[in-house]
Amino acid sequence: MHTPLALFLGAAWLGRAAAIYYPLIEYSGTTFFDGWDFYGAIDNTTWGNVTYVTAADAEAESLAYVNEAGNAVIRVDNGSTVLPDGIQYRKSVRLTSQATFSVGTLLVIDALHMPYGCSVWPSIWMNGVLAPGEVWPAAGEIDIVEAINLMDNNQMALHSYAGCVQAPGVVQSGHSLITNCNDTTASGCTVAETKNNSFGAGFAAAGGGVFALQFDVAGIWIWFWGRASIPASITTTASAFEPGSAAGGATMNISDWGTPSAAYPASGCNITEFFPAQQLVVDITLCGLWAGLPEIYDATCPGTCFLSNIAGNGSNYGAAYFEIPSIRAYALDAGLAAEAQYNASGGAQTTGSASGAGAGASETGSADQSGGTTAPSGARRAGGVGGEGRAGWVAVGAGALVVLAGVL
């Protein structure tokens, strides 16, 4: 089921205290892809050797579909031959949400499988909506899930213009690699996940896991849980989801979420200044300006990125796919949640403001500066916008909780 929504929402998660969220929007089942735009152009942002297909081509070639389990599958073409000569491209998929998400949003991403393998560069990220004349990263970027080749851990990052940093003394479980979100290598302020099986073959073998993003005026926080450690607040609400419902079984209490993997409190970065409305992007590119750099590629993979992987019949890309069952959104305000049903039926748009009470607002500690492989991603987001449509954007504002949920 896909329920459209036009809504700005007030308030944000109240830190470690109990907080109740009410269902707003869901993408799932046979209409999962109704809420996304397909890029329909070559990769002109990370300059990988892929052509992102249109919706029609994705359906015709089974690159984006809903499987028998009811889960959305997004994959790289693994059945066509790419010639080894000249500049060649393999077909893949890039999706951009028609909804835009403002400060106050909380995203929870539950994936059963993520793409991996030599040359493979998957990511799930938030891309700021640029005003006319602006260029990346004027509206910011938030990387929730991103890794390459045969890495076994996820990396998280923020990208911005100068003036946004990861503040010292944050509490997080991950390793801070770079703290300047506009650093000279264009990697952003990057944190490496330290929990087991957050990417690659290990992630798939463990049954996947959940990633979460809190996007609030008080800061930005990112979590990861393996399948066996997913908080009960997520696992117990999935089956009872109903937009606008205030029933106890449908609401979500997130007091059990624990310490985030990456923490970016507003003490180091003015969130509303550097991160206006964002769209959610899911894509898989190949090689490009991170996975394909020889000094990076050679660290885990044999041969050369293009000739040893992209060229040929594609049979090596059998593991290069996402499997994602659903996306769900919640809000703190029960009245606004009920209003979502009115908006879904074509009613007036409501507005609100973020509370500023974020998860890490009062936390102290020290960031670990060790380990990881940073992505030189400044050029990767600086390219054109391809064929993504802009009509029908939905504004999901402060206080919303968006859950990209798997089979739990």
Secondary structure, 3 states (H helix, E strand, C coil): CECCCCECCCCCCCCCCCCEEEEEEEEEHHHHHHHEEECCEECCCCCCCEEECCHHHHHHCCCEEECCCCCEEEECCCCCCECCCCCCCEEECEEEEEEEECCCEEEEEEECECCCCCCEEEEEEEEECCCCCCCCCCCCEEEEEECCCCCCCCEEEEECCCCCECCCCCCCCCEECCCECCCCCCCCEEEECCCCCCCHHHHHHCCCEEEEEEEECCEEEEEEEEHHHCCHHHHCCCCCCCCCCCCCCCCEECCCCCCCCEEEECCCCCHHHHCCCEEEEEEEEECHHHHCCHHHHCCCCCCCCHHHHHCECCHHHCCCEEEECEEEEEECCHHHHHHHHHHHCCCCCCCCCCCCCCCCCCCCCCCECCCCCCCCCCHHHCCCCCCCCCCCCEEECCCEEEEEECCC
